[in-house]
C-alpha cells in the first residue's frame, strides 16, 4: 500500500478531529505514540521471558507496529505533513548519516597547483620551549606553518595540538580554510571563492568546529572506544557549514574526519608531537612516528620563519 494512501485511509478512523479542545487532536496521538511504544516493549519482554512458547509474538509485534504507524501517520497529518514526505526526509537523513564515501567533487580541482591543497603531505608537530613556556610548532618540509601554540587555557588539556583536526579535515573532507591560509593556497584567482570559501568567516567556522568537537570529546573519553558521534553535534556542524562548499560532505564523512583526527591527536599528545601523513587520495590521516630527537624542544628554540598570508 502507498504511504499516502494509508494516511488518507487512517485519517477516516481518527475520532479526535473536531472534538474537545484544539490541542486534544495533537496531544492524544502524541500520547498514543508513547503508549504503543510501551506495548511494543511489553511484547518483547514476554518474548524474552517465554521464548518460543510466546507463539503469538510476531502477530503481536505486527499489531503494535501497526498502531505506531497509525499514530505516526496521524501526528504527521496534524502538522500538514504527508507520510511519504516524512519517509523521504528520514531516508535522506539516514543516508547522509551512515552512507559510505562515494564519488565526490574535489573543491579545488579546477585551480592551479599553487591554489590546491596538497593531495599528500607529511606534517610534523613538535614542542618547543622559549620565554619560559612550552609551545607546539607545526612544520611542513622544515618550514613553520602558523604561530607556535599553547593551550590558551588554565587547564592544560592538549588543545595546542588542535591543528591535527584541521589536517584531518583536509585529508577526509578536502577542506580547511585555516590550512589554506597557512599553506598560502587560497584561491585568489577567483575573488568570489577567495572571499566566501577561503575568507575570514570560513576560517572562523573551521576553528569553531574544531573547538566545538574538542569540547564534546573532552566529555566522551577523547573519543577513545566511542562508536558513533551524537547526531545533534553532526547536525550542528552541517548547519554551520551549509553555505560553504564543504556543505556537500555528509555527516558520515564528518564523523570519519573527527574520529581519525582524534586517533592522531591522542598519539601526538602521548608523544608530545609527531610526524603525520595527510592523504586526500586515501581519505586518511595517520600518525607515522614520534618527533625526531634532533627536533626535540630546547631551552633556546626561538620562532623561525612562518608561512602565513
C-alpha positions as CSV (number, residue, x, y, z in Angstrom):
1,X,0.0,0.0,0.0
2,X,1.2,3.5,-0.8
3,X,2.1,5.5,2.3
4,X,-0.1,8.5,1.4
5,X,-3.0,6.2,0.6
6,X,-2.6,4.6,4.0
7,X,-2.5,8.0,5.7
8,X,-5.8,9.0,3.9
9,X,-7.5,5.8,5.0
10,X,-6.2,6.0,8.5
11,X,-7.5,9.6,8.9
12,X,-11.0,8.3,8.4
13,X,-10.7,6.4,11.7
14,X,-9.5,9.4,13.7
15,X,-12.0,10.4,16.3
16,X,-10.1,13.4,17.6
17,X,-10.8,15.8,14.7
18,X,-13.3,18.4,15.6
19,X,-13.9,17.2,19.2
20,X,-12.8,18.7,22.5
21,X,-10.1,21.4,22.8
22,X,-8.0,22.0,19.7
23,X,-4.9,20.7,21.4
24,X,-6.5,17.4,22.1
25,X,-6.2,16.3,18.5
26,X,-2.4,16.6,18.7
27,X,-1.8,15.6,22.3
28,X,-3.9,12.4,22.1
29,X,-1.9,10.8,19.2
30,X,1.4,12.0,20.8
31,X,0.5,10.2,24.0
32,X,-0.6,7.3,21.8
33,X,2.9,7.0,20.4
34,X,4.3,6.8,23.9
35,X,1.7,4.2,25.0
36,X,2.1,2.0,21.9
37,X,5.9,2.1,22.3
38,X,5.4,0.7,25.8
39,X,3.1,-2.0,24.4
40,X,5.8,-3.0,21.9
41,X,8.4,-3.2,24.6
42,X,6.0,-5.3,26.7
43,X,5.6,-7.8,23.9
44,X,9.3,-8.1,23.6
45,X,9.6,-8.6,27.3
46,X,7.2,-11.5,27.1
47,X,9.3,-13.0,24.2
48,X,12.5,-12.7,26.3
49,X,10.7,-14.4,29.2
50,X,8.8,-17.1,27.4
51,X,10.9,-17.7,24.3
52,X,9.3,-19.8,21.6
53,X,6.3,-20.5,23.8
54,X,5.1,-17.0,23.1
55,X,3.7,-18.3,19.8
56,X,1.8,-15.1,19.0
57,X,4.9,-12.9,19.3
58,X,5.1,-11.9,15.6
59,X,1.4,-11.2,15.4
60,X,1.6,-9.0,18.5
61,X,4.6,-7.2,17.1
62,X,2.8,-6.6,13.8
63,X,-0.2,-5.3,15.7
64,X,1.9,-2.9,17.9
65,X,4.0,-1.6,14.9
66,X,0.7,-1.0,13.0
67,X,-0.6,1.0,15.9
68,X,2.6,3.0,16.0
69,X,2.3,3.6,12.2
70,X,-1.3,4.9,12.7
71,X,-0.2,7.4,15.3
72,X,2.8,8.5,13.3
73,X,0.5,9.0,10.3
74,X,-1.9,10.9,12.5
75,X,0.6,13.2,14.0
76,X,2.2,13.9,10.6
77,X,-1.3,14.9,9.2
78,X,-1.9,17.2,12.2
79,X,1.2,19.1,11.2
80,X,0.2,19.1,7.5
81,X,2.9,16.6,6.5
82,X,2.4,13.6,4.3
83,X,3.6,10.3,5.4
84,X,5.6,9.8,2.2
85,X,7.3,13.3,2.8
86,X,8.3,12.1,6.3
87,X,9.7,8.8,4.9
88,X,11.7,10.5,2.2
89,X,13.2,13.1,4.6
90,X,14.1,10.3,7.0
91,X,15.9,8.2,4.3
92,X,17.8,11.3,3.2
93,X,18.9,11.9,6.8
94,X,20.0,8.3,7.5
95,X,21.8,8.0,4.2
96,X,23.7,11.2,5.0
97,X,24.5,9.8,8.4
98,X,25.6,6.4,7.5
99,X,26.3,6.0,3.8
100,X,30.0,5.2,2.9
101,X,32.1,7.6,0.9
102,X,31.1,7.9,-2.8
103,X,32.4,9.7,-5.8
104,X,32.6,13.4,-4.9
105,X,33.7,16.8,-6.2
106,X,37.3,17.9,-5.4
107,X,36.8,21.5,-4.4
108,X,39.9,22.9,-5.9
109,X,40.4,20.6,-8.9
110,X,39.9,23.4,-11.5
111,X,42.6,25.6,-9.9
112,X,46.4,25.7,-10.5
113,X,48.7,23.7,-8.3
114,X,49.6,26.7,-6.1
115,X,45.9,27.1,-5.2
116,X,45.2,23.4,-4.5
117,X,45.6,21.7,-1.1
118,X,48.3,19.1,-1.4
119,X,47.0,15.6,-2.1
120,X,49.6,14.2,0.3
121,X,51.8,15.9,2.8
122,X,54.0,14.9,5.8
123,X,53.5,17.4,8.6
124,X,55.5,17.5,11.8
125,X,54.3,18.7,15.2
126,X,56.8,19.3,17.9
127,X,57.1,21.1,21.2
128,X,59.5,24.0,21.6
129,X,60.4,26.0,24.7
130,X,61.3,29.6,24.9
131,X,60.4,32.6,27.2
132,X,59.7,30.1,29.9
133,X,56.8,28.4,28.1
134,X,56.4,25.2,26.1
135,X,54.6,25.7,22.8
136,X,53.6,23.5,19.9
137,X,55.0,24.1,16.4
138,X,53.8,22.8,13.1
139,X,56.2,22.4,10.1
140,X,56.0,21.2,6.5
141,X,59.3,20.4,4.9
142,X,61.1,22.2,7.7
143,X,59.1,25.4,7.2
144,X,57.0,26.6,10.1
145,X,53.2,26.9,9.5
146,X,51.5,29.5,11.6
147,X,52.3,30.6,15.1
148,X,53.6,28.4,17.9
149,X,50.6,27.5,20.1
150,X,49.8,27.0,23.8
151,X,46.6,25.5,25.2
152,X,45.3,29.1,25.8
153,X,43.7,27.7,28.9
154,X,44.4,27.4,32.7
155,X,43.6,23.7,32.1
156,X,46.4,22.1,30.2
157,X,44.1,20.0,28.0
158,X,46.2,19.5,24.9
159,X,44.3,22.0,22.7
160,X,47.7,23.2,21.5
161,X,47.7,20.1,19.3
162,X,44.4,21.0,17.6
163,X,45.9,21.7,14.2
164,X,45.6,17.9,13.8
165,X,41.9,18.5,13.4
166,X,42.4,20.9,10.5
167,X,44.7,18.4,8.9
168,X,42.1,15.7,9.3
169,X,39.5,17.9,7.6
170,X,41.9,18.3,4.7
171,X,42.5,14.5,4.5
172,X,38.9,13.3,4.7
173,X,36.9,16.3,3.5
174,X,39.3,18.1,1.2
175,X,38.6,21.3,3.2
176,X,40.1,23.6,5.7
177,X,40.2,27.4,5.1
178,X,42.7,27.6,8.1
179,X,45.2,25.3,6.4
180,X,44.7,27.0,3.0
181,X,45.8,30.3,4.7
182,X,48.8,28.7,6.4
183,X,49.9,26.9,3.3
184,X,49.3,30.0,1.1
185,X,46.9,28.0,-1.1
186,X,44.0,30.4,-1.0
187,X,42.2,30.6,-4.4
188,X,42.9,34.2,-5.1
189,X,42.4,33.8,-8.8
190,X,38.7,33.7,-8.1
191,X,37.8,36.7,-5.9
192,X,34.4,35.3,-5.0
193,X,35.7,31.9,-3.8
194,X,38.6,33.6,-2.1
195,X,36.2,35.8,-0.1
196,X,33.5,33.3,0.7
197,X,35.1,29.8,0.8
198,X,38.6,30.8,1.9
199,X,37.9,34.0,3.7
200,X,37.7,35.1,7.3
201,X,34.2,33.8,8.1
202,X,35.0,30.3,6.7
203,X,38.3,30.3,8.8
204,X,36.3,31.2,11.9
205,X,33.9,28.4,11.3
206,X,36.8,25.9,10.7
207,X,38.3,27.0,14.1
208,X,34.9,27.0,15.7
209,X,34.1,23.4,14.7
210,X,37.5,22.2,16.0
211,X,36.8,23.9,19.3
212,X,33.2,22.6,19.5
213,X,34.2,19.0,18.8
214,X,37.1,19.2,21.2
215,X,34.8,20.2,24.0
216,X,32.5,17.3,23.1
217,X,35.4,14.8,23.0
218,X,36.6,16.1,26.4
219,X,33.4,14.7,27.9
220,X,33.5,11.5,25.9
221,X,36.9,9.9,26.8
222,X,38.6,11.9,23.9
223,X,36.5,9.6,21.6
224,X,38.6,6.5,22.6
225,X,36.4,3.5,22.2
226,X,33.4,5.6,21.1
227,X,31.5,4.0,18.2
228,X,29.5,7.0,16.9
229,X,29.1,10.7,17.5
230,X,25.8,12.2,18.6
231,X,23.8,13.2,15.6
232,X,22.9,16.6,17.3
233,X,26.6,17.5,17.1
234,X,26.9,16.5,13.4
235,X,23.7,18.3,12.6
236,X,25.1,21.5,14.2
237,X,28.3,21.2,12.1
238,X,26.2,20.6,9.0
239,X,24.2,23.7,9.8
240,X,27.3,25.9,10.4
241,X,28.8,24.8,7.0
242,X,25.6,24.8,5.0
243,X,26.5,27.8,2.8
244,X,30.1,26.6,2.2
245,X,31.4,24.1,-0.3
246,X,32.0,21.6,2.5
247,X,28.3,21.6,3.0
248,X,28.3,18.8,0.3
249,X,30.1,16.5,2.6
250,X,27.9,14.0,4.5
251,X,27.5,13.6,8.3
252,X,29.2,10.2,7.8
253,X,32.3,11.9,6.3
254,X,32.4,14.5,9.1
255,X,32.3,11.6,11.6
256,X,35.2,9.9,9.8
257,X,37.2,13.1,9.8
258,X,36.5,13.7,13.5
259,X,37.4,10.1,14.6
260,X,40.5,9.9,12.5
261,X,41.6,13.3,13.8
262,X,41.3,12.3,17.4
263,X,43.0,8.9,16.8
264,X,46.0,11.0,15.7
265,X,45.5,13.7,18.3
266,X,45.8,11.1,21.1
267,X,49.1,9.9,19.7
268,X,50.6,13.3,19.3
269,X,49.6,14.2,22.9
270,X,51.2,11.0,24.1
271,X,54.4,11.6,22.3
272,X,54.4,15.5,22.6
273,X,54.2,15.7,18.8
274,X,54.9,13.5,15.8
275,X,55.1,13.1,12.1
276,X,51.7,12.9,10.4
277,X,50.7,11.7,6.9
278,X,47.8,13.6,5.4
279,X,46.5,11.7,2.3
280,X,43.5,13.1,0.5
281,X,43.5,10.2,-2.1
282,X,43.1,7.6,0.7
283,X,40.8,9.9,2.7
284,X,43.0,9.3,5.7
285,X,45.3,10.9,8.3
286,X,47.9,8.7,10.1
287,X,50.4,9.1,12.9
288,X,53.7,7.9,11.5
289,X,56.2,8.3,14.4
290,X,57.1,10.5,17.3
291,X,59.0,13.7,16.6
292,X,62.7,13.3,15.6
293,X,65.2,13.5,18.5
294,X,67.1,16.3,16.7
295,X,63.9,18.3,16.6
296,X,63.1,18.0,20.3
297,X,62.4,21.2,22.2
298,X,65.3,23.0,23.8
299,X,65.5,25.9,26.1
300,X,66.5,28.3,23.3
301,X,64.2,27.3,20.4
302,X,63.0,30.7,19.2
303,X,60.5,31.2,16.5
304,X,61.6,30.7,12.9
305,X,60.2,31.9,9.6
306,X,56.4,31.5,9.5
307,X,54.3,30.7,6.4
308,X,51.1,32.8,6.5
309,X,49.1,35.2,4.4
